[in-house]
Amino acid sequence: MWFVVTAGKMKDKSCPSCCKLFLAKSERGDRRPLVACGNGDAICADCYTERRGQDGKCPACGDELLREQTVNKPLLELIESYASVPEIPAEELTVDKNPIAKERMKYKI
């Protein structure tokens, strides 16, 4: 069985500052999730560095950023677990346009 992660569910897995998904490893910048402030908000490492040089405020709540970069380990582990899910090429996906109608036909409703 395959589950589709909708954009709404991905909201918790993206940086509130740049809106990019958190990544365990990235060839373009550091997108690891860091604990941004005392409220536990997460922000990517790139945005943390940028924010420290600007106003030093958390983009989610406005509190002061933590002084040291602290990786959000539970969120990072969750992201790494997604990396182990195999990708399915789009051309291999099929959509049943009316699965309920087929079920009704089976029972002759």
N, C-alpha and C positions, 0 to 999 in steps of 0.2 A: 504494500500500500504506500502511495506517495502522498505527501502533504505539501501544499503550496503555502509559502509564507507570504502573506499579503503585505502591502505597503504599511498598513496600520500597525502590524506586528513588528515591522522593521524600525519603527520610530524609536523604540527603546535601544536599538543597536546602532544608532547613528549619532554623530556629534551635533549638539544643539547649536554650535557656532557656525560650522561650515556645511552641515547637513549631509556629510559623507559618511558612509558606513564605517564603523570601526573595523580594523583589520588586525590580525595577529602579526602578519608580515606584509610589507608593502614595498614595492620597488620605487614608489613615488612618495617620499615623505614618511613620517612616522605617524601612523594612524592607530596606534595602540590606545585603548581606553585608559585614561588616568582619572583618579579621584580628584575632582576640581576644587571642592570646598568642604567645609565641615558638615554640610547637608548631605554629602555623598553623591552629588551630581557628577556625571561622567563627562569628559571632554577629551578629544583626541590630543595626542602629544604635540602635534604641530600647532594646534590652536592654543594649547596651554602656553607654549613658548611665546607665541605671538601676543597673547593676552597679558602675560607677565611684563612684556615690554611696553604695553599700552596702559590700560587703566587698572590691571590686576584684579578685575572682577569676574566672577563666574557668569557666563552668558545665560545660564538657566535661571538663576535666582538673584544675582547681583551681589552676593557675599564676596568677601575677600578670597582669592585663590590661596590654596595651601602653599607654603613656602617651598616645599620639596615635591618633586614629581613622584607620585605613588601610583603604581599600576593597579587598576581595578581587577584583581585576580579572578574573582568569580565571573565577571563579564568577559574577560579575556579567555577563560576556559570554555565558556559557552560559545564564543566565536570560533575557537579552535575546534570544538566539536562539530560545528557546521561545516568546517573544512573537510571533514571525513565523509560527508554525504556526497555520493556520486552525482555528477551533473548529467542530465539527460539532454541530448541534442534536440533542438526544437523540431526538427524534421521527424523525430521518432515519437513525438507526442500526438495523441489522438484525442478528440473530444466527442463524447456521445452527446448529441444535441438535445435528445429527449429521453433520458434514461427511465423516467417515470412511465412514459407511454409503453415502453417495452415490458416493464414490470406488470402493467395492467393487462397487456395482451397475454402474458403468461397465465394469468388467473382469470381471464375473460370477464373483466369487470364491465 
